[in-house]
Amino acid sequence: MSDLPDCPECNSKYTYQDGTLFVCPTCAHEWIPSADNVPDENAIRDSNGNILKSGDSVTVIKDLKVKGSSVVVKVGTKVKNIRLVDGVGDHDIDCRIDGVGAMQLKSEFVKQS
């Protein structure tokens, strides 16, 4: 899988880098990489690979047992206004879930909504 951005003109996924330019072999469009289209290696991504930002809304994709409790966060639970943090272990989302309270989630168990 290529970490290069898709072509902004034709959305081709076959772009390549030529020196300091990105080039699309499909439509011959050339563009200068900017902060918007250079992939961020340290970005926190959801289960589908979408980059998450603080303030996003996500949906839980798997039933999650809450440690130390009999509560289960059900699949399909929508979580609004997340915060991205360096949490305990690999938990990188800090949030508040209705009926459960404040908790941390792993980004691999959510999808952007």
DSSP file (Angstrom, degrees, kcal/mol; ACC not computed):
  #  RESIDUE AA STRUCTURE BP1 BP2  ACC     N-H-->O    O-->H-N    N-H-->O    O-->H-N    TCO  KAPPA ALPHA  PHI   PSI    X-CA   Y-CA   Z-CA
    1    1 A M              0   0    0      0, 0.0     2,-0.2     0, 0.0     0, 0.0   0.000 360.0 360.0 360.0 130.4    0.0    0.0    0.0
    2    2 A S        -     0   0    0     11,-0.1    13,-0.0     1,-0.1    12,-0.0  -0.565 360.0-154.5 -82.7 139.9    1.4    3.4   -1.0
    3    3 A D        +     0   0    0     -2,-0.2    -1,-0.1     2,-0.1     0, 0.0   0.369  64.8 108.2 -91.4   4.3    1.7    6.2    1.5
    4    4 A L  S    S-     0   0    0     11,-0.2    11,-0.1     9,-0.1    34,-0.1  -0.526  76.8-106.2 -80.4 149.5    1.5    8.7   -1.3
    5    5 A P        -     0   0    0      0, 0.0    10,-0.2     0, 0.0    -1,-0.1  -0.336  35.0-102.9 -73.0 156.5   -1.6   10.8   -1.7
    6    6 A D        -     0   0    0      1,-0.1     7,-0.2     8,-0.1     6,-0.1  -0.371  50.7 -83.7 -70.3 157.7   -4.1   10.2   -4.5
    7    7 A C     >  -     0   0    0      5,-2.3     4,-1.6     1,-0.1    -1,-0.1  -0.440  31.4-145.4 -63.7 130.3   -4.1   12.6   -7.5
    8    8 A P  T  4 S+     0   0    0      0, 0.0    -1,-0.1     0, 0.0    -2,-0.0   0.689  95.7  47.8 -72.0 -16.4   -6.2   15.7   -6.7
    9    9 A E  T  4 S+     0   0    0      3,-0.1    -2,-0.0     1,-0.0    -3,-0.0   0.924 133.3   6.0 -87.5 -52.1   -7.3   16.0  -10.4
   10   10 A C  T  4 S-     0   0    0      2,-0.1    -1,-0.0    19,-0.0    -3,-0.0   0.417  90.3-123.0-116.7  -0.2   -8.4   12.4  -11.2
   11   11 A N     <  +     0   0    0     -4,-1.6     2,-0.1     1,-0.2    -5,-0.1   0.719  50.2 165.6  63.2  24.2   -8.2   10.6   -7.9
   12   12 A S        -     0   0    0      1,-0.1    -5,-2.3    -6,-0.1     3,-0.3  -0.471  34.3-150.8 -68.9 140.3   -5.8    8.0   -9.3
   13   13 A K  S    S+     0   0    0     -7,-0.2   -11,-0.1     1,-0.2    -1,-0.1   0.397  80.0  85.5 -91.0   2.9   -4.0    6.0   -6.7
   14   14 A Y        +     0   0    0      2,-0.0    -1,-0.2    -7,-0.0    -8,-0.1  -0.077  58.1 141.0 -97.4  33.9   -1.0    5.4   -8.9
   15   15 A T        -     0   0    0     -3,-0.3     2,-0.3   -10,-0.2     9,-0.2  -0.341  28.3-170.1 -72.7 156.9    0.9    8.6   -8.0
   16   16 A Y  E     -A   23   0A   0      7,-2.3     7,-3.1    -2,-0.0     2,-0.5  -0.949  23.1-111.1-142.5 164.4    4.6    8.6   -7.6
   17   17 A Q  E     -A   22   0A   0     -2,-0.3     2,-0.5     5,-0.2     5,-0.2  -0.853  23.5-174.8-103.5 130.8    7.2   11.1   -6.4
   18   18 A D  E >   -A   21   0A   0      3,-3.0     3,-1.9    -2,-0.5     2,-0.6  -0.885  65.6 -58.3-124.2  96.8    9.7   12.6   -8.8
   19   19 A G  T 3  S-     0   0    0     -2,-0.5    -2,-0.0     1,-0.3     0, 0.0  -0.569 121.8 -16.1  68.0-116.6   12.2   14.7   -6.9
   20   20 A T  T 3  S+     0   0    0     -2,-0.6     2,-0.3    -3,-0.1    -1,-0.3   0.393 124.9  81.9-100.5   2.7   10.1   17.3   -5.0
   21   21 A L  E <   -A   18   0A   0     -3,-1.9    -3,-3.0    11,-0.2     2,-0.4  -0.765  69.3-135.4-108.4 152.2    7.0   16.8   -7.1
   22   22 A F  E     -AB  17  31A   0      9,-3.0     9,-2.1    -2,-0.3     2,-0.4  -0.875  27.6-163.1 -96.5 140.0    4.1   14.3   -7.0
   23   23 A V  E     -AB  16  30A   0     -7,-3.1    -7,-2.3    -2,-0.4     7,-0.2  -0.977  14.4-149.4-129.7 138.4    3.2   13.0  -10.5
   24   24 A C     >  -     0   0    0      5,-2.3     4,-1.7    -2,-0.4     5,-0.2  -0.933   2.7-163.4-104.8 118.0    0.1   11.2  -11.7
   25   25 A P  T  4 S+     0   0    0      0, 0.0    -1,-0.1     0, 0.0   -10,-0.1   0.703  86.3  59.9 -73.1 -17.5    0.8    8.8  -14.6
   26   26 A T  T  4 S+     0   0    0      1,-0.1   -11,-0.0     3,-0.1    -2,-0.0   0.942 127.1   8.4 -75.3 -48.8   -3.0    8.7  -15.5
   27   27 A C  T  4 S-     0   0    0      2,-0.1    -1,-0.1   -15,-0.0     0, 0.0   0.406  95.4-121.9-115.5   0.6   -3.6   12.4  -16.2
   28   28 A A     <  +     0   0    0     -4,-1.7     2,-0.3     1,-0.2    -2,-0.0   0.677  55.1 157.6  66.4  20.3    0.0   13.7  -16.1
   29   29 A H        -     0   0    0     -5,-0.2    -5,-2.3    -6,-0.0     2,-0.4  -0.580  22.8-164.5 -75.8 137.4   -0.9   16.2  -13.3
   30   30 A E  E     +B   23   0A   0     -2,-0.3     2,-0.3    -7,-0.2    -7,-0.2  -0.968  12.3 169.9-122.3 140.2    2.1   17.4  -11.3
   31   31 A W  E     -B   22   0A   0     -9,-2.1    -9,-3.0    -2,-0.4     3,-0.0  -0.990  34.8-111.3-149.2 156.7    1.9   19.1   -7.9
   32   32 A I        -     0   0    0     -2,-0.3   -11,-0.2   -11,-0.2     2,-0.1  -0.719  41.1-112.4 -87.3 131.7    4.1   20.2   -5.0
   33   33 A P        -     0   0    0      0, 0.0     2,-0.2     0, 0.0    -1,-0.1  -0.394  40.0-176.6 -64.3 138.5    3.6   18.3   -1.8
   34   34 A S    >>  -     0   0    0     -2,-0.1     4,-0.9    -3,-0.0     3,-0.7  -0.728  45.3 -92.1-124.4 177.8    2.1   20.4    1.0
   35   35 A A  T 34 S+     0   0    0     -2,-0.2     3,-0.1     1,-0.2    -1,-0.0   0.754 122.9  58.9 -62.7 -23.7    1.3   19.8    4.6
   36   36 A D  T 34 S+     0   0    0      1,-0.2    -1,-0.2     3,-0.0     0, 0.0   0.817 113.4  32.7 -76.9 -30.8   -2.2   18.7    3.5
   37   37 A N  T <4 S+     0   0    0     -3,-0.7    -2,-0.2     2,-0.1    -1,-0.2   0.347  92.4  96.8-114.3   9.4   -1.2   15.9    1.2
   38   38 A V  S  < S-     0   0    0     -4,-0.9   -34,-0.1    -3,-0.1   -35,-0.0  -0.869  81.3-115.3 -93.4 125.6    1.9   14.5    2.9
   39   39 A P        -     0   0    0      0, 0.0     2,-0.7     0, 0.0    -2,-0.1  -0.297  19.6-133.3 -63.6 142.5    1.0   11.5    5.0
   40   40 A D    >   -     0   0    0      1,-0.1     3,-1.2     4,-0.0    -5,-0.0  -0.870  11.9-162.8 -98.8 113.4    1.5   11.8    8.7
   41   41 A E  T 3  S+     0   0    0     -2,-0.7    -1,-0.1     1,-0.3     0, 0.0   0.797  89.8  47.1 -67.1 -29.5    3.3    8.7   10.0
   42   42 A N  T 3  S+     0   0    0      2,-0.1    -1,-0.3     0, 0.0     2,-0.0   0.313  83.7 126.0 -96.3   8.5    2.4    9.5   13.7
   43   43 A A    <   -     0   0    0     -3,-1.2     2,-0.6     1,-0.1    10,-0.1  -0.346  64.8-119.7 -67.6 146.5   -1.3   10.2   13.0
   44   44 A I        -     0   0    0      8,-0.4     8,-3.2    48,-0.1     2,-0.3  -0.789  36.3-166.1 -88.4 125.2   -3.9    8.2   14.9
   45   45 A R  B     -C   51   0B   0     -2,-0.6     6,-0.2     6,-0.2     5,-0.0  -0.835  13.9-128.5-117.1 150.0   -6.0    6.3   12.5
   46   46 A D    >   -     0   0    0      4,-2.4     3,-1.6    -2,-0.3    65,-0.2  -0.118  48.0 -80.5 -81.7-173.0   -9.3    4.5   13.0
   47   47 A S  T 3  S+     0   0    0     63,-2.7    64,-0.1    60,-0.4    61,-0.1   0.728 132.1  49.6 -65.2 -21.5  -10.0    0.8   12.0
   48   48 A N  T 3  S-     0   0    0     62,-0.3    -1,-0.3     2,-0.1    63,-0.1   0.417 121.1-104.0 -96.2   0.3  -10.5    1.9    8.3
   49   49 A G  S <  S+     0   0    0     -3,-1.6     2,-0.2     1,-0.3    -2,-0.1   0.488  71.7 144.2  92.0   3.0   -7.3    4.0    8.1
   50   50 A N        -     0   0    0      1,-0.1    -4,-2.4    -5,-0.0     2,-0.3  -0.550  55.6-112.9 -75.8 140.6   -8.9    7.4    8.4
   51   51 A I  B     -C   45   0B   0     -6,-0.2     2,-0.3    -2,-0.2    -6,-0.2  -0.590  31.7-145.3 -75.5 129.3   -7.0   10.0   10.3
   52   52 A L        -     0   0    0     -8,-3.2    -8,-0.4    -2,-0.3     2,-0.3  -0.691  13.7-167.8 -95.7 149.2   -8.7   11.0   13.5
   53   53 A K    >   -     0   0    0     -2,-0.3     3,-1.8   -10,-0.1    29,-0.2  -0.925  36.2 -88.5-128.9 156.1   -8.6   14.5   15.1
   54   54 A S  T 3  S+     0   0    0     -2,-0.3    29,-0.2     1,-0.2     3,-0.1  -0.425 115.3  33.3 -61.0 137.7   -9.7   15.8   18.5
   55   55 A G  T 3  S+     0   0    0     27,-3.5    26,-0.6     1,-0.3    -1,-0.2   0.269  89.5 129.9  96.6 -10.2  -13.4   16.7   18.4
   56   56 A D    <   -     0   0    0     -3,-1.8    26,-2.3    26,-0.2     2,-0.4  -0.237  56.0-125.7 -69.6 163.3  -14.4   14.0   15.9
   57   57 A S        -     0   0    0     23,-0.2    56,-2.5    24,-0.2     2,-0.3  -0.924  30.5-175.4-108.1 140.1  -17.3   11.6   16.4
   58   58 A V  E     -DE  79 112C   0     21,-2.7    21,-3.4    -2,-0.4     2,-0.4  -0.885  18.8-137.5-132.0 162.6  -16.6    7.9   16.2
   59   59 A T  E     -DE  78 111C   0     52,-2.8    52,-2.2    -2,-0.3     2,-0.2  -0.980  24.9-120.0-122.0 135.0  -18.6    4.7   16.3
   60   60 A V  E     - E   0 110C   0     17,-2.5    16,-3.1    -2,-0.4    50,-0.2  -0.548  21.3-167.9 -73.7 134.5  -17.5    1.6   18.2
   61   61 A I        +     0   0    0     48,-2.3     2,-0.3    -2,-0.2    14,-0.1   0.406  67.2  37.5-105.9   1.1  -17.1   -1.4   15.9
   62   62 A K  S    S-     0   0    0     47,-0.5     2,-0.2    12,-0.1    -1,-0.1  -0.995  90.5 -97.7-150.5 144.1  -16.9   -4.2   18.5
   63   63 A D        -     0   0    0     -2,-0.3     2,-0.5    12,-0.1    11,-0.2  -0.492  44.4-158.9 -61.8 128.0  -18.5   -5.0   21.9
   64   64 A L  E     -F   73   0D   0      9,-2.7     9,-3.1    -2,-0.2     2,-0.4  -0.956   9.4-142.2-118.7 122.1  -16.0   -3.8   24.5
   65   65 A K  E     -F   72   0D   0     -2,-0.5     2,-0.6     7,-0.2     7,-0.2  -0.658  20.9-129.0 -79.1 133.3  -15.9   -5.1   28.1
   66   66 A V    >   -     0   0    0      5,-2.4     3,-1.6    -2,-0.4     5,-0.2  -0.756  29.0-116.6 -85.8 121.6  -15.1   -2.3   30.6
   67   67 A K  T 3  S+     0   0    0     -2,-0.6     3,-0.1     1,-0.3    -1,-0.1  -0.316  96.0  14.6 -62.0 132.9  -12.3   -3.6   32.8
   68   68 A G  T 3  S+     0   0    0      1,-0.3     2,-0.3    -2,-0.0    -1,-0.3   0.622 119.0  74.9  80.5  14.0  -13.3   -3.9   36.5
   69   69 A S  S <  S-     0   0    0     -3,-1.6    -1,-0.3     2,-0.2    -3,-0.1  -0.949  78.8-126.9-149.1 164.2  -17.0   -3.6   35.7
   70   70 A S  S    S+     0   0    0     -2,-0.3     2,-0.2    -3,-0.1    -3,-0.1   0.353  74.7 115.8 -95.1   5.6  -19.8   -5.7   34.2
   71   71 A V        -     0   0    0     -5,-0.2    -5,-2.4    29,-0.1     2,-0.4  -0.499  49.2-160.8 -77.0 141.8  -20.6   -2.9   31.8
   72   72 A V  E     -F   65   0D   0     -7,-0.2     2,-0.8    -2,-0.2    -7,-0.2  -0.992  15.4-139.5-124.3 130.1  -20.2   -3.6   28.0
   73   73 A V  E     -F   64   0D   0     -9,-3.1    -9,-2.7    -2,-0.4     3,-0.1  -0.809  34.6-136.1 -85.4 114.3  -19.9   -0.8   25.4
   74   74 A K    >   -     0   0    0     -2,-0.8     3,-1.6   -11,-0.2   -14,-0.2  -0.311  19.5 -94.2 -77.0 153.4  -22.0   -2.2   22.6
   75   75 A V  T 3  S+     0   0    0      1,-0.2   -14,-0.2   -14,-0.1    -1,-0.1  -0.393 112.4  33.4 -60.3 139.7  -21.1   -2.2   18.9
   76   76 A G  T 3  S+     0   0    0    -16,-3.1     2,-0.3     1,-0.3    -1,-0.2   0.367  78.7 147.3  91.8  -4.2  -22.6    0.8   17.2
   77   77 A T    <   -     0   0    0     -3,-1.6   -17,-2.5   -17,-0.1     2,-0.4  -0.499  42.6-139.1 -66.4 126.8  -22.3    3.1   20.2
   78   78 A K  E     -D   59   0C   0     -2,-0.3     2,-0.5   -19,-0.2   -19,-0.2  -0.759  15.2-164.1 -92.4 132.2  -21.6    6.6   18.9
   79   79 A V  E     -D   58   0C   0    -21,-3.4   -21,-2.7    -2,-0.4     2,-0.3  -0.972   8.2-158.6-118.4 122.7  -19.0    8.6   20.8
   80   80 A K        +     0   0    0     -2,-0.5    16,-0.4    16,-0.4   -23,-0.2  -0.689  62.0  13.3-102.3 153.7  -18.9   12.4   20.2
   81   81 A N  S    S-     0   0    0    -26,-0.6    -1,-0.2    -2,-0.3   -24,-0.2   0.924  76.2-170.7  55.0  59.4  -16.2   14.9   20.8
   82   82 A I        -     0   0    0    -26,-2.3   -27,-3.5    -3,-0.3     2,-0.4  -0.352  12.5-144.6 -75.2 159.6  -13.2   12.6   21.3
   83   83 A R  E     -G   94   0E   0     11,-2.3    11,-3.4   -29,-0.2     2,-0.5  -0.996  11.4-134.7-124.4 133.2   -9.8   13.8   22.5
   84   84 A L  E     +G   93   0E   0     -2,-0.4     2,-0.3     9,-0.2     9,-0.2  -0.762  38.7 160.2 -88.8 128.4   -6.6   12.2   21.2
   85   85 A V        -     0   0    0      7,-1.8     2,-1.1    -2,-0.5    -2,-0.0  -0.891  52.5-106.3-140.0 165.4   -4.1   11.5   24.0
   86   86 A D        +     0   0    0     -2,-0.3     6,-0.2     7,-0.0     3,-0.1  -0.840  61.1 177.2 -91.3  94.6   -1.1    9.5   24.9
   87   87 A G        -     0   0    0      4,-1.3     2,-0.4    -2,-1.1     5,-0.1   0.003  37.0 -56.1 -91.9-166.1   -3.0    7.1   27.1
   88   88 A V  S >  S-     0   0    0      2,-0.1     3,-1.8    -2,-0.0     2,-0.2  -0.589 107.6 -27.8 -73.7 128.6   -2.2    4.0   29.2
   89   89 A G  T 3  S-     0   0    0     -2,-0.4    -2,-0.1     1,-0.2     0, 0.0  -0.469 129.8 -26.5  64.9-127.7   -0.7    1.4   26.9
   90   90 A D  T 3  S+     0   0    0     -2,-0.2     2,-0.6    -4,-0.1    17,-0.4   0.105  99.0 125.7-108.6  21.8   -2.0    1.9   23.4
   91   91 A H    <   +     0   0    0     -3,-1.8    -4,-1.3    15,-0.2    15,-0.3  -0.716  26.7 166.2 -76.7 121.1   -5.2    3.6   24.4
   92   92 A D        +     0   0    0     13,-1.2    -7,-1.8    -2,-0.6     2,-0.5   0.337  46.2  76.7-124.7   6.3   -5.2    6.8   22.4
   93   93 A I  E     -GH  84 105E   0     12,-2.0    12,-2.6    -9,-0.2     2,-0.5  -0.983  55.0-165.1-122.1 126.8   -8.7    8.2   22.6
   94   94 A D  E     +GH  83 104E   0    -11,-3.4   -11,-2.3    -2,-0.5     2,-0.3  -0.933  30.0 144.0-107.2 130.6  -10.1    9.9   25.7
   95   95 A C  E     - H   0 103E   0      8,-2.6     8,-2.5    -2,-0.5     2,-0.4  -0.930  47.5-117.6-155.6 173.8  -13.9   10.2   25.7
   96   96 A R  E     - H   0 102E   0    -16,-0.4     2,-0.5    -2,-0.3   -16,-0.4  -0.996  26.1-161.0-124.2 124.7  -17.2   10.2   27.6
   97   97 A I  E >>  - H   0 101E   0      4,-2.5     4,-3.2    -2,-0.4     3,-2.0  -0.915  26.6-112.3-109.4 128.8  -19.7    7.6   26.7
   98   98 A D  T 34 S+     0   0    0     -2,-0.5    -2,-0.0     1,-0.3    -1,-0.0  -0.350 103.2  12.6 -58.1 131.0  -23.4    8.1   27.8
   99   99 A G  T 34 S+     0   0    0      1,-0.1    -1,-0.3    -2,-0.1     0, 0.0   0.252 130.9  53.7  85.7 -12.6  -24.3    5.5   30.4
  100  100 A V  T <4 S-     0   0    0     -3,-2.0     2,-0.3     1,-0.1    -2,-0.2   0.715  91.2-145.8-118.2 -46.5  -20.7    4.5   31.0
  101  101 A G  E  <  -H   97   0E   0     -4,-3.2    -4,-2.5     2,-0.0     2,-0.2  -0.714  48.4  -7.7 110.3-162.0  -18.8    7.7   31.8
  102  102 A A  E    S+H   96   0E   0     -2,-0.3     2,-0.3    -6,-0.2    -6,-0.2  -0.499  73.7 143.8 -74.8 137.1  -15.2    8.8   31.0
  103  103 A M  E     -H   95   0E   0     -8,-2.5    -8,-2.6    -2,-0.2     2,-0.4  -0.977  44.0-112.1-161.4 170.3  -12.9    6.2   29.5
  104  104 A Q  E     -H   94   0E   0     -2,-0.3     2,-0.3   -10,-0.2   -10,-0.2  -0.907  29.3-166.6-112.7 143.1  -10.1    5.6   27.1
  105  105 A L  E     -H   93   0E   0    -12,-2.6   -12,-2.0    -2,-0.4   -13,-1.2  -0.852  23.3-116.8-123.6 158.8  -10.4    3.6   23.9
  106  106 A K    >   -     0   0    0     -2,-0.3     3,-1.7   -15,-0.3   -15,-0.2  -0.811  23.0-133.3 -91.5 137.8   -8.1    2.1   21.3
  107  107 A S  G >  S+     0   0    0     -2,-0.4     3,-1.3   -17,-0.4   -60,-0.4   0.730 100.8  70.5 -64.7 -21.6   -8.4    3.6   17.9
  108  108 A E  G 3  S+     0   0    0      1,-0.2    -1,-0.3   -62,-0.2   -62,-0.1   0.644  96.1  53.8 -71.2 -12.7   -8.4    0.2   16.3
  109  109 A F  G <  S+     0   0    0     -3,-1.7   -48,-2.3   -49,-0.0   -47,-0.5   0.202 103.6  64.2-106.5  15.4  -11.9   -0.5   17.7
  110  110 A V  E <   -E   60   0C   0     -3,-1.3   -63,-2.7   -50,-0.2     2,-0.4  -0.922  60.5-154.1-132.5 159.9  -13.6    2.6   16.4
  111  111 A K  E     -E   59   0C   0    -52,-2.2   -52,-2.8    -2,-0.3     2,-0.1  -0.983  32.8-103.2-130.5 148.1  -14.5    4.1   13.0
  112  112 A Q  E      E   58   0C   0     -2,-0.4   -54,-0.3   -54,-0.2   -60,-0.0  -0.434 360.0 360.0 -68.9 137.4  -15.0    7.7   12.1
  113  113 A S              0   0    0    -56,-2.5   -55,-0.2    -2,-0.1    -1,-0.1   0.392 360.0 360.0-123.4 360.0  -18.6    8.7   11.7
